[in-house]
Amino acid sequence: MTKSNEVLRTPDRGRGVIARYREYLPVSESTPIISLGEGGTPLIFSSRLSAIVGRGCEVYLKYEGLNPTCSFKDRGMTLAVSKAVECGTVAVICASTGNTSASAAAYAARAGIRCAVVLPAGKIASGKLLQAFAYGAKVVAIDGNFDDALLVVRALGRRDDFAIVNSINPDRISGQKTAAFEIVDDLGDAPDFHLLPLGNAGNITAYWAGYREYRDAGNCTSLPAMLGFQAAGAAPMFHGRVVENPETIASAIRIGNPASWEAAQRAVQDSRGAVDIVTDNEILEAQRWLATHEGIFVEPASAAPIAGLFNCCEPVRGPVYPFTQIREGSRIVCTVTGHGLKDPEVMVDRATKLTAVAPNEQEVLRAIGF
Ligand code: AN7
């Protein structure tokens, strides 16, 4: 290890992203700020991932599971709900694979407005569904997938009753770009590579916008290559065509027709990045690796960029991205987007294999088995 496992985090955690970055966001004196103290998440240096990549490269993890509802969605939701309230909206609506609905429900509760969420039946991780109920949202399950849910929500959004808070709402993208600002503020410049999961493709669009805006403002000198990772069974951008029946264990990114497809494609092209795929097995292995080697438990979708990083370093598989050509000493940031506790089902098999032993030293020592 060349460097201690440092945790970078700017001191004003808890202020919320609008208070911290308001000069870059579409707010005015008359905008009510609906915040739960989102953002300011740690950027964690991983000596082990850095060693795996080698050649003096540094790998950092942007730990977005530490936001108020435990995913990156809160950064965009604070702005989308604040602007909705400013416009006099009394109800917000979204389609979701889970995290957007949890976040919308929380911020709507905070604002004192109503929230309806439209979800693919049976496909939402239990922690996320529980959040939507806990925050008092009206939950509607549809007999269809996320893409079908978003079509319904787009139609309902044309009525006056609802403001849509999916990432087709530009305020969501604006709020989410603050993650790129934080990374630059913590590192002192932009990283060389930025890896993240790709679902509805809003986040990669937001990060790219954030990096460019920060560079234009003179806060960084370079821009990263943006690398997005889709699950092999839900990879419309990788294949260049809509996937009718997307399937993956990473339910957050089980999306066959991303709303921000074109903007994300531009981000990838303009940054000289790439879109790659990772299999469900690779995702689960990366999830387990990150929890057991770094103490960072993320949901399956969030492990996709870690799985992608492993593949990029593994010449035998022939990665889409030629990581073997990266410059020595490159800085690589992976966003891990959501907390592992949101999706306990994927861990339950191992956790329930527990059998009780007698409450004495010998028995417990034997059970530990070291
Ligand atoms: C943990 O909640 O689309 O590419 O409806 O929850 O910006 O969509 C969630 C997406 C990555 C993909 N990681 O981000 C939703 C939803 C996690 C996520 C993504 C999602 P985008």
Residues whose N, C-alpha, C, O or C-beta is under 5 A from the ligand:
A	BS01	AN7	A95 S96 T97 G98 N99 T100 S101 P197 L198 G199 N200 A201 G202 N203 I204 A252 A301 S302 T337 G338
